[in-house]
């Protein structure tokens, strides 16, 4: 990974913005997107997409979409003692929330805050069985002495709380530890691909960008797809690796290449689209792995818009997603980036007709 790409990875993974609070991410992304495309369009919820135009008005419209948002929390009430009750924004395993650093974003500014936990000293002598916490059990503590002081600092229901983490490389320089690779991976990949395609005329009108509010029900992609009107749609996203206890019979193995998501509860990969993707990967010597997921992506929402859009999610597997500390593979990222570039270069009118055909 070169220095420019590493700086981009650090920038986007360390930026903070959960669903409905993507403005900082959008501003940074727009600045980098602008010199790489012919036009930029923004939908009503805040998704932005760059367009590389084709002189042929009938050229296929090929759309690649990341999503800007990461998981976090939103304040639901300020307690008399100054602590905060919250609701989850996106999916969290409650066992990973306690005793972590976050940033609290308010109308008056951003403040450090931590999630509560119970000291082992206070558990001594308890006779009853200790139960696992729920999100409702976990309070957030910014050190305010009472409710009045919290309000004085501008803290009210509706404020966002986002993980605060520095991005670092592992000792072997083969993997990275960061937050929010789901899905700043997609945003970095989009920008890296556009860099590589800057002086390339693709055989399509190329639409690349990022939508919003994916983590709370795939909300942003509906408006984005109706605005951009693609013929085929690719969600560029990070999925959950399941390889810590071995790779045999597991889904999503680090260092085994980009993911080809053939099935999940919301999307069945269209047969002709699968054939196109497989031939593209093989012809370009791109390592890939088949992936069957228990969760969905923006491809689920995109496929049901307009008259039906052939859609699939492509990306990488990452360990411990939706936590503060995700581990992901640099070689997988490189494979995914190369795959996106190869698809953009090869998806012409003939291939689109084949994908849409019987």
DANOR-V724762 format. One record per run of one state. SS is the DSSP state (H for helix, E for strand, - for the rest). FROM is the first residue (numbers start at 1). LEN is the number of residues. If there is no record, write none. Layout:
# DANOR-V724762
ss:SS from:FROM len:LEN
ss:SS from:FROM len:LEN
This chain:
# DANOR-V724762
ss:- from:1 len:2
ss:H from:3 len:12
ss:- from:15 len:3
ss:E from:18 len:1
ss:- from:19 len:4
ss:H from:23 len:12
ss:- from:35 len:4
ss:E from:39 len:4
ss:- from:43 len:5
ss:E from:48 len:5
ss:- from:53 len:7
ss:E from:60 len:8
ss:- from:68 len:2
ss:E from:70 len:1
ss:- from:71 len:1
ss:E from:72 len:7
ss:- from:79 len:5
ss:E from:84 len:6
ss:- from:90 len:4
ss:H from:94 len:3
ss:- from:97 len:4
ss:E from:101 len:6
ss:- from:107 len:2
ss:E from:109 len:7
ss:- from:116 len:4
ss:H from:120 len:4
ss:- from:124 len:11
ss:H from:135 len:3
ss:- from:138 len:2
ss:E from:140 len:2
ss:- from:142 len:5
ss:H from:147 len:6
ss:- from:153 len:7
ss:E from:160 len:4
ss:- from:164 len:4
ss:E from:168 len:2
ss:- from:170 len:5
ss:E from:175 len:4
ss:- from:179 len:2
ss:H from:181 len:16
ss:- from:197 len:7
ss:E from:204 len:8
ss:- from:212 len:8
ss:H from:220 len:9
ss:- from:229 len:3
ss:E from:232 len:9
ss:- from:241 len:17
ss:E from:258 len:6
ss:- from:264 len:4
ss:E from:268 len:1
ss:- from:269 len:2
ss:H from:271 len:13
ss:- from:284 len:4
ss:E from:288 len:5
ss:- from:293 len:5
ss:H from:298 len:6
ss:- from:304 len:6
ss:E from:310 len:10
ss:- from:320 len:6
ss:E from:326 len:4
ss:H from:330 len:17
ss:- from:347 len:2
ss:H from:349 len:8
ss:- from:357 len:2
